Amino acid sequence: MERILTIGNISVYLFGLTVALGLLSGIFISYQESKRRRLDSDSFFNFAIYSIIVAIVSARIFYIFVFDPKYYMENPKEIFHISNGGLSIQGALFGTIIFGLIYSKLKKISFYDFGDVAVLGLSFGQFIGRIGCDVYGKQMASNYPWGIWHNGQLLHPVQIYEAVLDLVLFTWLMLRRKNSKFKGQLLAEYIIGFAIIRGIVEFFRINPAVVGDITVAHISSLGLMIVGLIFYFVLKSIAPIREERHKIAPKEVIAVLVSVVSIGIIGIIIFFMIR
C-alpha cells in the first residue's frame, strides 16, 4: 500500500484514507436517505456500523479461502495482516447480505428498506475508496494515454475503471430511489449492477485464472449476480409495494447528473494527480 504519512509507529496509507472517507460519506448519504424515508435513523446507524465490521471480516475470510488458501495455510500469521492487502468486495457483500437478513429478523426491522437505503451510500463510498486503491491491472497492449507507469510497465488503472462504474451505479440508484416499485428493488439492482461491474473490470485485473481469461473473481461475480437476480424476482413477488412513489422532475435529474459528473471529474483528476 502507498504510505502517505508516518507518525512514530503509526502509518497512514492512501487506500486506508480513501476507504475511511468513503465510509464516512457513504454513511452520511444513507443516513440522510433514511431520514427522508422516515425510517428509524438510529436503528439504521447501528445497522450500518455492525455491517461495516461484518463486511471487513467476511471480505478477509472470502479472500483467504477463495483467492490464495495455500499461502495462508502455510503462513497463518498473515491472516491478521490486513494492512498487506487481501480483502474481497464480493466476500464483503455475501457476508453483509447474510448478516442483514439475520439482523433484521432479530431486531424486527425491515431488511428491504434498510437495504435500499444502504446501497446508495455503499455505491458512492466505493467510488471514493477506489480512488486511493493501489492494486493496478494488467500491462497495456498499447501505450494508451490513461495508462499508469508502475515498476517499469504501463498498466491499466483498473481502480479508476471501477470507480467510474461505481459512480454510474450510484447515479442509477439515485434516480430510481423515489420511484422504485417494491421494497428491496434498489438492493437487488445494486447487487446485479455491481456484479456486472466487477465482471467487466476483472478482464483487466490480475487474479488466479480458472479457464482462459475467466478468473476466480469472475466466478464469484457470477454467483453474486445470481443472488441479485433471485433477490429481484423473489422480492418483486413477495416484498411490500412502495406506497410513496414520485416521478422525478427533469430539474432533479439534471441536478443529479451535473453533480455526479462534477464529482467524477474531480475524482479522476485527483486519481491521476496523486500518481
N, C-alpha and C positions, 0 to 999 in steps of 0.2 A: 504494500500500500504506500501511497505517496504521503510522506510526513511533511506537515506544514509548520509545526511548532513543537518544541520540546521544552518543558519546564521541569528541571530535576529529572526524576524517573518517569515523568508523565509525558506521553507523546500524543499530539493531536494529529489525526490523519484526515486528508481531504475527503475521502469517501465517508468516514465517520461523521465529519462535519455536515456534509450534504444530506446524509441519511437522517441526522438529527433535525436539520432544517425541514426535510421532507415530512418527518413525523409530526413536527410542531404545526406546520402549515396544513397538513392533512387533517389532523385532529381539529384544528380551528375551522376548516371548511365544513367538515362533517358535523361538528358541534353546532355551527350556525344553521345548517340544514335541519338538524334535529329540532331546533327551536322553531324554525319555520313550519315544520310539520306538527308542532305541538306535542312532540314526544317528551318523555321524561329525560331531560338533558343530563341530569346527574347519573341516571342509570346507564345512559349511553356512554358517558365519560368513563365510568367504571368498566364497562364492556370493552371500550377501546384500549384501556391500559392493560387489562388482562390479555386481550387479543394480541397486543404487541409482544408480550412476554412469550405467549404460546407460539407466535409466528417465528420468533428467533430460535426457540428450542426445536420446533418442528423443521425449520429450514436447515438447521445443522444436522439433525438426525437423518433427514432425507438425503442430504448431500453425502454424508458418510456412507450410507448403505447403498445408494444408487450410483454415485459417480466414482468413488475410489475406496471401496470397502477393504481391499487388500492392504493399502497403505496404512489405514487407520488401525487395522488388526495388528500390523507389525509395529506401529508407533502409537499406542493407545493414549499417551500423554498429549498428543497433538489434537485429540478430540476437543480439548478445552481451550485450545489456542485459536479462538475465533479471529483474533487480530491478523492472523496469517491468511485469512480468506476462507471460503468454503461454506457458503450459505446458498440454498436453493430457493428461489422465489416460488417455484411450483410446490415445494415441500411446505413452505410457509402458508400457501393458500389452502392446500389439503388439510393441514393441521388446524388452521383457523376456522375453516368451514365445519369440521367435526366439533371443535370446541364451541363454536357459535350455536350449533344445534343442541348440544348438551346444556350449555349455559342458559339458553333461552327457556328450556324446559324446566330447569331447576329454579330459575328466577321468575318464571311465568311472565316473560316479556315476549314481544313479537320479533321473532328472528327475521321475518320478511322486512319489516320496517327498518330495523337496525341494520340489516344487510344493505338495503337500498341507500341508506344514509352513509354507511361506512365506505362504500366503493367510490363515492365522489372524492373523499379525501385521500383514499388509497391511491387512486389513479394519478392524482396531482402530486402526491408525495413521492410516488415512483419516478415521476418526471424530474423532480428536484434531486432525488437521490442518485439517479443515473448520471447526472452531470459530473459528479465527483468520482464516479467509478473508474478504476484504472485497469480493468480487465479488457484488453484490446482483442480484436478479432484476427481473422486470417490475413496473410500477406496479400496485398492487392496485385491483381494480374497486370494492371497498367498504372501509370502514375496519375491517378485521379487527384484533382486539387484539394479535395477534402480529406485525403489520407493523412495519417499521423505517423511521423517517423519515430520508431521506438526500437532501440537496440540494433540500429543499422538497417531496419526493414520498414517499408511503407505499409502500414496496417489499416484495416477497416476500423473506423471509430464506431464500433458496434454500440457503445454506450449512448452516443447521440442518436443513432438509428432508433434504439429502443425508447429513448427519452421523448423523441418527437412523436413516435407512435403512441406512447402513453398519454401524451398531451392531446392527441387526436381522440383517443378513447375517452379522456376526461371531458372533452368538448361534446362528444356524442351524449354522454351521460347527463351533462348539464342541460343540454337542450331537451332531453327526454324526461327530466325529473318531475316536471309539472303535469305531464300528460301520459305517463305510463298507465297501462290498463289494469294491471294487477300488482299486488304487493309482492315484492321479490323479483320483479321483472328487471330492474336495474342490476341487481346482484347477478342474475343469470346472464344478462348481456355483458356484464363486466368479465365474468369467468370465460365466456366464449371469446370475447374480444381479446382478452389478454393471452389466451391460449394461441390464438391466431398470430398475435404479435410475436410471441416467443418462437412460434414455428417458423416465421419469416426470418427473424433476426438470427436464429440458430444456424442458418445456412452460411452465415458469415463469422460464426464463432468457432472456437476450437474446443471440442468436447469428445469424449470417447464415442467412436462410430460403432453402429450396430450392423448396418448394411449400406455400403456405398457412402453417400453423404448424409444418410439418416443417422442421427446421434441418439444417445440416451435421453437427452433433453427433448428431442422430437417426440419420443415415445411418451414421456411424462406429460408433454403439452397436449398430445392426442388424448391421453387419459383425462386431463383437465377439461378439454373441450367436450368430451363425452359427458362428464359430470355436469358441465354447464348446460348442455342440451337437455339432459334428463331433468335438471332443475327447471329449465324454461317450460318444457311441455307439461311436467307434473304440476308446477305451480300455476300454470295457466288454467289448469282444470280444477285445482282444489284451493288455491290461495284466495283470500278475500279480494273482492274488486275494490279498487281505489275509489272512494266516494268523491274526493276533491280532485277533479281533473280540470286543467285550464289550458286553453290554446295559447301557445307562446306568441306574443306580439312581435311583429317584424323588428321593432326597435330593440327589443330584448335580445333577439337573435343576433342582430348587428353588434350590440354591445358585448355579447359573449364572444363573438368571433374576433372583434377588434382586440379585446382584452387578451384572449388566448394567443392570437398571432403575435401581439406585442411581447407577451411573456416568453413565447417560443423563440423569437428573435434574440431577446436578451439572453436567454438560456444558452442558445447556440454560440453567441459571441463570447460569453463567459467560458464556455467549454473550451473553445479554441484558444482563448487568451491565456488560460492557466496552463496550457500545454505548449 
